[in-house]
Amino acid sequence: MSFARISPTPSTDSSSGSVAARISSSPRLPKLVVQNIVREFRGLDEILAATDPELESVEGVGEIRAKDIREGLRRLQEINLVDRYLQT
């Protein structure tokens, strides 16, 4: 799953629109699935803290998609940490 177009910059805005924008850029993640994830978890921190079984419980998210979502978000966190380090 490609998360290349998702902004790695953290946001203090935890509105559902902001969260959806962060995870909806993936061409392999249908908009309806993104909406289901946002509805279930409400915020980016909650999505990041979700386990694979918790993600899998969302309609449209299976085992492979849950792993892809977690891996993509983990990579974004790493990119964000590197960006912060390089800016100091």
C-alpha positions as a Python dict, from the first residue, in 0.01 Angstrom:
ca = {
    (1, 'M'): (0, 0, 0),
    (2, 'S'): (143, 333, -99),
    (3, 'F'): (126, 614, 152),
    (4, 'A'): (367, 838, -36),
    (5, 'R'): (121, 1124, -75),
    (6, 'I'): (17, 1137, 291),
    (7, 'S'): (158, 1434, 476),
    (8, 'P'): (410, 1316, 736),
    (9, 'T'): (378, 1641, 928),
    (10, 'P'): (191, 1592, 1255),
    (11, 'S'): (-125, 1788, 1308),
    (12, 'T'): (-287, 1897, 1629),
    (13, 'D'): (-617, 1896, 1442),
    (14, 'S'): (-781, 1563, 1520),
    (15, 'S'): (-1100, 1640, 1329),
    (16, 'S'): (-1229, 1355, 1118),
    (17, 'G'): (-1154, 1558, 804),
    (18, 'S'): (-790, 1599, 898),
    (19, 'V'): (-751, 1232, 988),
    (20, 'A'): (-922, 1123, 668),
    (21, 'A'): (-692, 1346, 466),
    (22, 'R'): (-389, 1175, 617),
    (23, 'I'): (-498, 822, 534),
    (24, 'S'): (-711, 874, 224),
    (25, 'S'): (-434, 960, -19),
    (26, 'S'): (-349, 598, -77),
    (27, 'P'): (-477, 492, -418),
    (28, 'R'): (-542, 143, -286),
    (29, 'L'): (-756, 252, 7),
    (30, 'P'): (-1115, 321, -98),
    (31, 'K'): (-1278, 637, 36),
    (32, 'L'): (-1552, 434, 206),
    (33, 'V'): (-1293, 231, 397),
    (34, 'V'): (-1118, 552, 508),
    (35, 'Q'): (-1452, 688, 631),
    (36, 'N'): (-1518, 365, 822),
    (37, 'I'): (-1175, 382, 988),
    (38, 'V'): (-1218, 748, 1086),
    (39, 'R'): (-1568, 681, 1217),
    (40, 'E'): (-1442, 391, 1429),
    (41, 'F'): (-1124, 547, 1572),
    (42, 'R'): (-1200, 922, 1559),
    (43, 'G'): (-837, 1038, 1557),
    (44, 'L'): (-493, 965, 1419),
    (45, 'D'): (-354, 874, 1762),
    (46, 'E'): (-628, 615, 1803),
    (47, 'I'): (-557, 469, 1459),
    (48, 'L'): (-186, 452, 1535),
    (49, 'A'): (-257, 279, 1867),
    (50, 'A'): (-501, 29, 1712),
    (51, 'T'): (-397, -333, 1690),
    (52, 'D'): (-434, -533, 1371),
    (53, 'P'): (-744, -712, 1507),
    (54, 'E'): (-899, -374, 1597),
    (55, 'L'): (-834, -244, 1245),
    (56, 'E'): (-963, -569, 1097),
    (57, 'S'): (-1291, -521, 1282),
    (58, 'V'): (-1364, -215, 1065),
    (59, 'E'): (-1582, -290, 764),
    (60, 'G'): (-1365, -313, 454),
    (61, 'V'): (-1040, -377, 642),
    (62, 'G'): (-906, -729, 637),
    (63, 'E'): (-583, -881, 761),
    (64, 'I'): (-365, -761, 473),
    (65, 'R'): (-514, -411, 462),
    (66, 'A'): (-475, -370, 842),
    (67, 'K'): (-106, -460, 819),
    (68, 'D'): (-60, -225, 523),
    (69, 'I'): (-227, 63, 710),
    (70, 'R'): (-14, 12, 1021),
    (71, 'E'): (305, -22, 816),
    (72, 'G'): (227, 290, 611),
    (73, 'L'): (155, 496, 920),
    (74, 'R'): (469, 361, 1091),
    (75, 'R'): (677, 473, 793),
    (76, 'L'): (519, 818, 809),
    (77, 'Q'): (617, 843, 1175),
    (78, 'E'): (975, 751, 1087),
    (79, 'I'): (985, 1008, 807),
    (80, 'N'): (849, 1270, 1044),
    (81, 'L'): (1119, 1190, 1303),
    (82, 'V'): (1394, 1214, 1040),
    (83, 'D'): (1253, 1543, 911),
    (84, 'R'): (1247, 1685, 1263),
    (85, 'Y'): (1604, 1571, 1327),
    (86, 'L'): (1729, 1725, 1002),
    (87, 'Q'): (1559, 2058, 1079),
    (88, 'T'): (1747, 2099, 1408),
}
